[in-house]
Amino acid sequence: MRIGGHLPSKDPLAAADRLGLDVVQLHVSSPRTWQAPRPRVDADDLAASGRVVAVHAPYLCNPASADPQVRARSAVLLQQTIDVAATVGAGGVVVHAGQAGAHGSVADGVARWIELLPRLHGTVPLWIENTASGQASVGRHLDGIAALFDAVRSCASSLRIGACLDTAHAFAADAAAARDPGGWVERFVAVTGGVDLVHVNDSAAPAGSGRDRHANLGAGVMSLSTIAEMVAAADAPAAVLETPGYDDRRTQDAEILRYLADVGGRPRPAHHDRVRSTAPA
């Protein structure tokens, strides 16, 4: 499994080298606006490196939204992101599954996804990510995720669809993921058809709280064994850290993740539990 991180869009390969990471995930436009991505001057270098595992779509994109304008803008921005992702050789474009809103249902959100997908095209797959929170959230619970991927399989779209699993999102979304982390992820794999990318994050929010709060590995409320079981069950070709902080924290997180990936869900020596107390505050 290749290990990477979500890195600043400016010179991400240099940042990856500095942190000892194999691959990178990046934004190609502002993650919190509708601004269209611009062509990257380093596109050829990024593509030649083969290290751009994913481009993350802006967080405003919500194909499940009850607002027609939001859905229309989401379709345009997703297509623009897919196009730029192709120029940097990205393995996929990650997008949150979205939510249908206070007066909507998961079924409404799924129907809106199926309405939007045929408008998208390209050679880079779209990887739908599970989410921790939201009103009528399509990607929070396994039944909604299953309904979405069942519908996607029968959708008349030329775009390849895959799945991205976020460990912190799963934990905070559903208390069942804390009780049986490996089993929960195995069911996620079964309903999605497999995990293309795993976002490895600890959670600062309690299990089942419906709050999206990432933490450094060993510094949140998830045990390292819970994270290890999720990563092992996902069996993804690559993992990306989206944890807080800068070089020292990311380097430590990468070291922990490499260890967890090596041991999988197997028991680990007791001294590794101490990572929780020695992680930087």
N, C-alpha and C positions, 0 to 999 in steps of 0.2 A: 504494500500500500504506500503510495506517495503521500508525503505530508507537506502541507503548506499553510499559508495564512492569508487572510484578507488584508491587503497591503495598500498603502497610498498609491494613487494612480500615477504619481510622478516617479519615474525610475523604479518600478516595482521589482525588476530583476536584481538590481543592486541591493535593495532591501532584503530580498530573499536570500541572496548570498551572504549578507551580513548576519542574518539570523540562522543560517544553516538550513533553510527550507528548500524542499524539492520543487514545489509548484506555488503558483500565486492565484488568488482571486482578486478582482478589482472592479471598481465602478468605472464606466467610461463617460459618465456625466454626473451632475450633482445628484446624490441619492434622495434629496428631499425637495426637488423642484421638477417641473415638467420640461425643463430645458433639454433640447435635443443634443445628443452626443456629437462631438466634432471628430473628424478624421484625426487619427493619432500619427504624429510624425515618427514615432517609434514602432509603428505597426509591423513593418517588415522584420525588425529585430525581435519583437515579441513572438511573431509567428514562427520565425526560424528557430527560436529557443525551444519550442514545444513545451513550455512550462506554464502557459496560461490555462489552468484547469477549468476556470469559469469566470464569466462576467456576471456580476449581480445587478439585476434590474433595479431601477429606482423604487423606493419604498411606496411611493404614491400609486404605483400601478396596482389596480384592483379589478381584475376581470369579472369578479363576482358582484361588483357594486350595484346598488339599486339606482344610482344616478347615471342616466344615459351618457351625460357628458364625460363623467369619469371613465366609463367603459370605452368611449370613443378615444379619449386622450391616452388611455392605457394601451389600446391597440396600436396607435401611432407610435408611441414611445417604445413599446416592446419591439415593433418592427425595426425601428431605428437602432435599437440596442442590439438586436440580432444581426443586423447588417454590419455594424462596427465590430461586433464580436467575431464575425467571420474574418475580418481583416487582421486580427491579432492572433488567429489560430486557436480561439477558445474551444474547449471541449463542450461547453454548454452555457446557456444563459439561465441563471437562477431567478425565479420569481415566486413571491409568496402566494399561497393559494387564495388569499383574500377573504372578504366577509360580505354577507348580503345585507347587513345593517339591522337596525333595531326592529323594523317591521317586516323583515324578510325571513327566509328559511334557508337551510342548507340546500334544499332542492332548487330554490330560486337561484342561488349562487351557481350551482352546477349548470343549470339551464343557460345562464348568462355566459359561462365559460364556453359552452358548446356553440353559442351564437358568435362568440368572438374568435375562436380558434381558426375557422376557415379563412379569416382575413390575414393570417400570418403565414409567412413562407420563409424558406431559407435552408441552408445546409447545416446550421448550428442547431442542435436540439434545445428544446425548452425544458428545463428541469423544475418541476413544481415542488416547492418547499412547504413542509408542515409548519403550522403556526401555534403560538402559545395562547393567544387571546383573540378577542373580537366578538362582535354580535353576529350570530348565525355564521360563524366562521367555518368555511368549507374545509380547512386543513387542520382543525384542532383535534377532532376525535376520529377514531378509526372508521366509524361508519360513514362519516362524511368523506373521508379520504377515499374509501372504497367506492362510494357512489360517483365521485369525480373521475376516478381512473376507469371505472366501468364505462362511463359515458364517453370519456376521451377515446377509448379503444374503438368505439363505433362512430366517432366523429369524422366527417368528411374534410380532413385537414391533411396537407402534405407535410406538415411539420412533425418531426419526431418529438415525442413527449417522454420525459423520464422523471425521476424522483430524486429530490434532495432531502435528506433527513437531518434535522437539527436536534442534538441531544437535549439541550436546555429547553427547547420548545416542547419536546415530547414530555419531559419531566413536569414542566409547569402546566401543561395543558391537561394532563390526565394522571390522577393519582395511581392508576393501574400501572403506569410506566415506571413508577417508583417501586411498587410492590414486586413486579416481575419485568425488569428492564429488558432482558433478553427475549422473553416471550412476546412482549409488546412490539419490539422491533421485528421479530420474526413475522408477526401478523402484518405489520406495515409492509414488509418485503412481499408477503403473499398477495396483498391487495394492489400493490403498485407494480409488481412484476420485477422488482429489484431496485437497489439504491445505486445511483450513479455517482453521488458525492455525499459525504457526511460532513456536516458542520459540527465540530467537536467543541462544545462549550460547557462549562459548569453553570449552575443556575443560582442567582442570588435570591430567587423567589421560591417559596415552598412548593412542594408537589401538589399539582391540581389547582394551584392558585389562579391560573389564567393570567399571569403577569409575565411579561417578556423582559427578563433582567439577566444579562450574561455576566458571568464571573470567571476569573482565572481558574484553571484546573487546580482543584484542591483547596480553593479559597471560598467556594460557594457551599450550598447545602446538599449537593449531590455527593455521594461517596465515590471514590475513584473506582471501586469495583462496579458501581452502577454504570459509570461512563464506559469502563472497559467492556462490560457485557453488551452494551448498546453498540459499541464500535465493532465488536466481534460478530454480533448478529447481523449488522448491516452488510458486512462483507463487501464494502465499496472499494473501488480501485484507488480512490484518493480521499484524503481527509483535509479539511481546512479549519484552522483556528480562527474564531471571531471574538477572541477574548480582549478585555480592556488592557490599556497600558502600552508601554513602548518597548524598546529592545530587550531590557533585562527580563521583563515579565514574559514577553513572547518567547524568548530563548528558553526560559524555564518551562513554559507550557509545552513547547515543542519537545523538550527532553522527556517530560512526563508522558506526552502522547506517544512518543516512540516506544517508551517502556510499556504502556498499556496495549499498544498494537502488538508488541512482541508476546505478551503473556495472554492476550485475549481475555476471556472471562474466567481464566483459571485463578485460583487463590494466589496471592502474592505475599512476599515476606512482610512481616508486621511493620518493619521500619519504614515501608513506603507509605503507611498511613500518616506518618509524621509530616508528609508534604503539606497536609492541610494546615498545620500550625506554623510551618516555616515559609509558606508563600508570602511574598511581600504584601504589606498592608496597603 
